[in-house]
Amino acid sequence: MELKAIINSYDLRKRVFELSLEIQRDFKSEIYMIGLLNGAFIFVADLVRHIKNPVYVDFMKVSSYLGKESSVFNIICNITLDIKDKDVLLVDDILDTGKTLSKVKDILLSKSPKTLKICTIIDKPSRREMPIEADYVGFKIEDDFVIGYGLDYDGFGRNLDFIAKIV
């Protein structure tokens, strides 16, 4: 498999720090951060280390991909935190079609949070099929299939400290 780096590790670290400052500016008190597994675990870990507010972290595991293609949506593991009347930040690795984030957003909204904002490290607006946007975006990219920094191709590439497109 041939890879071409499109976002290096320095730019990733810098942008995660910038996002943490934006989030701290908007969330005045505690944050209930919900990460989507498996892809967002590295991003959540890096992001939470920079946020000075009290942060409660939980994860949801959903499945919507098989290889490069979007498939059927399944909830594998739901959150355990009570987010009713809380300020919630939903963190994902990538926003492309918007199908997964739209469904997860609806699930979280059904739990009556005070606020719900979305943060993603990668945004591919050209692939959007659902009317959803992230409040905090690391990088907007073209419609390339990318791996690294938690993003994978059938399990390969999550551990890369940069983001690369598959050539």
Phi and psi in degrees as GROMACS dihedral restraints (atoms count N, CA, C in turn):
[ dihedral_restraints ]
;  ai    aj    ak    al  type     phi  dphi    fc
    3     4     5     6     1   -97.4    20    10
    4     5     6     7     1   132.3    20    10
    6     7     8     9     1  -117.9    20    10
    7     8     9    10     1   147.6    20    10
    9    10    11    12     1  -128.9    20    10
   10    11    12    13     1   116.3    20    10
   12    13    14    15     1   -63.2    20    10
   13    14    15    16     1   133.1    20    10
   15    16    17    18     1  -118.0    20    10
   16    17    18    19     1   -21.6    20    10
   18    19    20    21     1  -137.5    20    10
   19    20    21    22     1   116.9    20    10
   21    22    23    24     1   -81.6    20    10
   22    23    24    25     1   169.2    20    10
   24    25    26    27     1   -64.6    20    10
   25    26    27    28     1   -35.6    20    10
   27    28    29    30     1   -63.4    20    10
   28    29    30    31     1   -48.0    20    10
   30    31    32    33     1   -63.8    20    10
   31    32    33    34     1   -36.0    20    10
   33    34    35    36     1   -62.3    20    10
   34    35    36    37     1   -51.4    20    10
   36    37    38    39     1   -59.6    20    10
   37    38    39    40     1   -42.9    20    10
   39    40    41    42     1   -62.7    20    10
   40    41    42    43     1   -44.8    20    10
   42    43    44    45     1   -69.8    20    10
   43    44    45    46     1   -36.6    20    10
   45    46    47    48     1   -62.1    20    10
   46    47    48    49     1   -42.3    20    10
   48    49    50    51     1   -62.4    20    10
   49    50    51    52     1   -44.0    20    10
   51    52    53    54     1   -60.7    20    10
   52    53    54    55     1   -42.9    20    10
   54    55    56    57     1   -61.7    20    10
   55    56    57    58     1   -40.0    20    10
   57    58    59    60     1   -61.3    20    10
   58    59    60    61     1   -37.5    20    10
   60    61    62    63     1   -67.1    20    10
   61    62    63    64     1   -40.8    20    10
   63    64    65    66     1   -62.9    20    10
   64    65    66    67     1   -43.3    20    10
   66    67    68    69     1   -65.0    20    10
   67    68    69    70     1   -44.4    20    10
   69    70    71    72     1   -62.1    20    10
   70    71    72    73     1   -34.9    20    10
   72    73    74    75     1   -64.2    20    10
   73    74    75    76     1   -39.6    20    10
   75    76    77    78     1   -87.2    20    10
   76    77    78    79     1   -31.5    20    10
   78    79    80    81     1   -99.2    20    10
   79    80    81    82     1   110.4    20    10
   81    82    83    84     1   -82.6    20    10
   82    83    84    85     1   -18.9    20    10
   84    85    86    87     1  -133.7    20    10
   85    86    87    88     1  -139.4    20    10
   87    88    89    90     1   -68.9    20    10
   88    89    90    91     1   151.6    20    10
   90    91    92    93     1  -122.1    20    10
   91    92    93    94     1   132.5    20    10
   93    94    95    96     1  -101.7    20    10
   94    95    96    97     1   102.4    20    10
   96    97    98    99     1   -96.3    20    10
   97    98    99   100     1   123.7    20    10
   99   100   101   102     1  -114.1    20    10
  100   101   102   103     1   113.9    20    10
  102   103   104   105     1   -97.4    20    10
  103   104   105   106     1   147.2    20    10
  105   106   107   108     1   -97.8    20    10
  106   107   108   109     1   122.0    20    10
  108   109   110   111     1   -89.2    20    10
  109   110   111   112     1   150.8    20    10
  111   112   113   114     1   -92.1    20    10
  112   113   114   115     1   -21.8    20    10
  114   115   116   117     1   -59.1    20    10
  115   116   117   118     1   -32.0    20    10
  117   118   119   120     1   -93.2    20    10
  118   119   120   121     1     2.7    20    10
  120   121   122   123     1   -63.5    20    10
  121   122   123   124     1   -38.5    20    10
  123   124   125   126     1   -70.1    20    10
  124   125   126   127     1   -44.5    20    10
  126   127   128   129     1   -60.5    20    10
  127   128   129   130     1   -45.2    20    10
  129   130   131   132     1   -60.6    20    10
  130   131   132   133     1   -46.3    20    10
  132   133   134   135     1   -61.0    20    10
  133   134   135   136     1   -44.9    20    10
  135   136   137   138     1   -67.8    20    10
  136   137   138   139     1   -41.5    20    10
  138   139   140   141     1   -65.7    20    10
  139   140   141   142     1   -46.9    20    10
  141   142   143   144     1   -64.4    20    10
  142   143   144   145     1   -30.0    20    10
  144   145   146   147     1   -66.5    20    10
  145   146   147   148     1   -22.7    20    10
  147   148   149   150     1   -94.0    20    10
  148   149   150   151     1   -16.3    20    10
  150   151   152   153     1   -84.7    20    10
  151   152   153   154     1   127.9    20    10
  153   154   155   156     1   -89.4    20    10
  154   155   156   157     1   -18.4    20    10
  156   157   158   159     1   -63.3    20    10
  157   158   159   160     1   158.0    20    10
  159   160   161   162     1   -62.1    20    10
  160   161   162   163     1   132.4    20    10
  162   163   164   165     1  -127.7    20    10
  163   164   165   166     1   128.5    20    10
  165   166   167   168     1  -105.8    20    10
  166   167   168   169     1   128.2    20    10
  168   169   170   171     1  -115.3    20    10
  169   170   171   172     1   135.3    20    10
  171   172   173   174     1  -142.5    20    10
  172   173   174   175     1   165.9    20    10
  174   175   176   177     1  -131.1    20    10
  175   176   177   178     1   151.0    20    10
  177   178   179   180     1  -121.3    20    10
  178   179   180   181     1   138.6    20    10
  180   181   182   183     1  -115.2    20    10
  181   182   183   184     1   120.2    20    10
  183   184   185   186     1  -126.9    20    10
  184   185   186   187     1   159.7    20    10
  186   187   188   189     1  -126.9    20    10
  187   188   189   190     1   130.4    20    10
  189   190   191   192     1  -146.6    20    10
  190   191   192   193     1     4.7    20    10
  192   193   194   195     1  -130.6    20    10
  193   194   195   196     1   148.5    20    10
  195   196   197   198     1  -137.6    20    10
  196   197   198   199     1   108.8    20    10
  198   199   200   201     1    68.4    20    10
  199   200   201   202     1  -128.1    20    10
  201   202   203   204     1   -94.8    20    10
  202   203   204   205     1    -5.6    20    10
  204   205   206   207     1  -106.9    20    10
  205   206   207   208     1   140.4    20    10
  207   208   209   210     1   -69.7    20    10
  208   209   210   211     1   139.0    20    10
  210   211   212   213     1  -130.5    20    10
  211   212   213   214     1  -139.3    20    10
  213   214   215   216     1   -85.8    20    10
  214   215   216   217     1   140.0    20    10
  216   217   218   219     1   -83.5    20    10
  217   218   219   220     1   128.5    20    10
  219   220   221   222     1  -137.2    20    10
  220   221   222   223     1   139.3    20    10
  222   223   224   225     1   -91.3    20    10
  223   224   225   226     1   118.2    20    10
  225   226   227   228     1   -93.6    20    10
  226   227   228   229     1   -38.5    20    10
  228   229   230   231     1  -148.1    20    10
  229   230   231   232     1   125.9    20    10
  231   232   233   234     1   -96.6    20    10
  232   233   234   235     1   167.5    20    10
  234   235   236   237     1   -70.0    20    10
  235   236   237   238     1   156.5    20    10
  237   238   239   240     1  -111.9    20    10
  238   239   240   241     1   -16.7    20    10
  240   241   242   243     1   -68.2    20    10
  241   242   243   244     1   145.2    20    10
  243   244   245   246     1   -86.5    20    10
  244   245   246   247     1   112.9    20    10
  246   247   248   249     1  -104.5    20    10
  247   248   249   250     1     8.8    20    10
  249   250   251   252     1   -59.7    20    10
  250   251   252   253     1   127.8    20    10
  252   253   254   255     1    62.0    20    10
  253   254   255   256     1    24.7    20    10
  255   256   257   258     1  -109.9    20    10
  256   257   258   259     1   158.5    20    10
  258   259   260   261     1   -87.9    20    10
  259   260   261   262     1   115.3    20    10
  261   262   263   264     1  -113.3    20    10
  262   263   264   265     1   137.8    20    10
  264   265   266   267     1  -119.6    20    10
  265   266   267   268     1   114.4    20    10
  267   268   269   270     1   -89.8    20    10
  268   269   270   271     1   122.8    20    10
  270   271   272   273     1  -116.8    20    10
  271   272   273   274     1   126.7    20    10
  273   274   275   276     1  -133.1    20    10
  274   275   276   277     1   162.4    20    10
  276   277   278   279     1   -76.8    20    10
  277   278   279   280     1   -39.1    20    10
  279   280   281   282     1  -147.4    20    10
  280   281   282   283     1   141.0    20    10
  282   283   284   285     1  -116.3    20    10
  283   284   285   286     1   109.5    20    10
  285   286   287   288     1  -120.2    20    10
  286   287   288   289     1   -88.0    20    10
  288   289   290   291     1   -67.5    20    10
  289   290   291   292     1   -28.3    20    10
  291   292   293   294     1    89.1    20    10
  292   293   294   295     1    -4.3    20    10
  294   295   296   297     1   -62.4    20    10
  295   296   297   298     1   -49.7    20    10
  297   298   299   300     1   -64.2    20    10
  298   299   300   301     1   -50.9    20    10
  300   301   302   303     1   -64.3    20    10
  301   302   303   304     1   -34.5    20    10
  303   304   305   306     1   -62.3    20    10
  304   305   306   307     1   -43.9    20    10
  306   307   308   309     1   -68.1    20    10
  307   308   309   310     1   -43.9    20    10
  309   310   311   312     1   -64.7    20    10
  310   311   312   313     1   -41.7    20    10
  312   313   314   315     1   -58.1    20    10
  313   314   315   316     1   -45.5    20    10
  315   316   317   318     1   -61.8    20    10
  316   317   318   319     1   -41.1    20    10
  318   319   320   321     1   -61.6    20    10
  319   320   321   322     1   -45.7    20    10
  321   322   323   324     1   -68.7    20    10
  322   323   324   325     1   -39.5    20    10
  324   325   326   327     1   -62.7    20    10
  325   326   327   328     1   -30.0    20    10
  327   328   329   330     1   -66.6    20    10
  328   329   330   331     1   -14.4    20    10
  330   331   332   333     1   -93.7    20    10
  331   332   333   334     1     7.6    20    10
  333   334   335   336     1    59.6    20    10
  334   335   336   337     1    50.9    20    10
  336   337   338   339     1   -69.1    20    10
  337   338   339   340     1   157.5    20    10
  339   340   341   342     1   -66.1    20    10
  340   341   342   343     1   -47.9    20    10
  342   343   344   345     1  -138.4    20    10
  343   344   345   346     1   155.9    20    10
  345   346   347   348     1  -141.3    20    10
  346   347   348   349     1   117.7    20    10
  348   349   350   351     1  -119.8    20    10
  349   350   351   352     1   158.2    20    10
  351   352   353   354     1  -120.2    20    10
  352   353   354   355     1   136.4    20    10
  354   355   356   357     1  -128.5    20    10
  355   356   357   358     1   132.6    20    10
  357   358   359   360     1  -139.4    20    10
  358   359   360   361     1   144.0    20    10
  360   361   362   363     1   -78.0    20    10
  361   362   363   364     1   -32.6    20    10
  363   364   365   366     1  -124.6    20    10
  364   365   366   367     1   136.2    20    10
  366   367   368   369     1  -127.8    20    10
  367   368   369   370     1   128.8    20    10
  369   370   371   372     1  -118.1    20    10
  370   371   372   373     1    80.7    20    10
  372   373   374   375     1   -61.9    20    10
  373   374   375   376     1   -26.0    20    10
  375   376   377   378     1   -67.6    20    10
  376   377   378   379     1   -17.0    20    10
  378   379   380   381     1   -96.4    20    10
  379   380   381   382     1    -0.8    20    10
  381   382   383   384     1   -61.7    20    10
  382   383   384   385     1   128.2    20    10
  384   385   386   387     1  -115.4    20    10
  385   386   387   388     1   -19.2    20    10
  387   388   389   390     1  -115.2    20    10
  388   389   390   391     1   147.9    20    10
  390   391   392   393     1   -79.2    20    10
  391   392   393   394     1    76.9    20    10
  393   394   395   396     1  -139.7    20    10
  394   395   396   397     1   141.4    20    10
  396   397   398   399     1  -133.2    20    10
  397   398   399   400     1   152.0    20    10
  399   400   401   402     1   -87.2    20    10
  400   401   402   403     1   147.5    20    10
  402   403   404   405     1   -79.2    20    10
  403   404   405   406     1   -28.8    20    10
  405   406   407   408     1  -132.3    20    10
  406   407   408   409     1   124.3    20    10
  408   409   410   411     1  -127.4    20    10
  409   410   411   412     1   130.4    20    10
  411   412   413   414     1   -72.5    20    10
  412   413   414   415     1   -60.8    20    10
  414   415   416   417     1  -143.6    20    10
  415   416   417   418     1   136.1    20    10
  417   418   419   420     1   -95.2    20    10
  418   419   420   421     1   131.9    20    10
  420   421   422   423     1  -129.9    20    10
  421   422   423   424     1   168.7    20    10
  423   424   425   426     1   -72.9    20    10
  424   425   426   427     1   177.9    20    10
  426   427   428   429     1   -81.3    20    10
  427   428   429   430     1    68.4    20    10
  429   430   431   432     1  -110.9    20    10
  430   431   432   433     1   147.7    20    10
  432   433   434   435     1   -81.2    20    10
  433   434   435   436     1   121.6    20    10
  435   436   437   438     1  -120.1    20    10
  436   437   438   439     1   152.5    20    10
  438   439   440   441     1  -134.9    20    10
  439   440   441   442     1   166.3    20    10
  441   442   443   444     1   107.7    20    10
  442   443   444   445     1   157.6    20    10
  444   445   446   447     1    53.1    20    10
  445   446   447   448     1    43.4    20    10
  447   448   449   450     1   100.6    20    10
  448   449   450   451     1   -27.3    20    10
  450   451   452   453     1   -76.9    20    10
  451   452   453   454     1   143.7    20    10
  453   454   455   456     1  -140.0    20    10
  454   455   456   457     1   169.6    20    10
  456   457   458   459     1  -125.0    20    10
  457   458   459   460     1   102.9    20    10
  459   460   461   462     1    49.5    20    10
  460   461   462   463     1    42.9    20    10
  462   463   464   465     1    92.3    20    10
  463   464   465   466     1   -15.8    20    10
  465   466   467   468     1   -87.2    20    10
  466   467   468   469     1   136.1    20    10
  468   469   470   471     1    99.4    20    10
  469   470   471   472     1    -8.5    20    10
  471   472   473   474     1   -57.1    20    10
  472   473   474   475     1   -33.4    20    10
  474   475   476   477     1   -82.3    20    10
  475   476   477   478     1    -4.0    20    10
  477   478   479   480     1   -65.5    20    10
  478   479   480   481     1   140.9    20    10
  480   481   482   483     1   -93.1    20    10
  481   482   483   484     1    20.4    20    10
  483   484   485   486     1  -144.5    20    10
  484   485   486   487     1   171.7    20    10
  486   487   488   489     1  -113.0    20    10
  487   488   489   490     1   131.4    20    10
  489   490   491   492     1  -130.2    20    10
  490   491   492   493     1   151.0    20    10
  492   493   494   495     1   -95.5    20    10
  493   494   495   496     1   148.7    20    10
  495   496   497   498     1   -83.8    20    10
  496   497   498   499     1   121.6    20    10
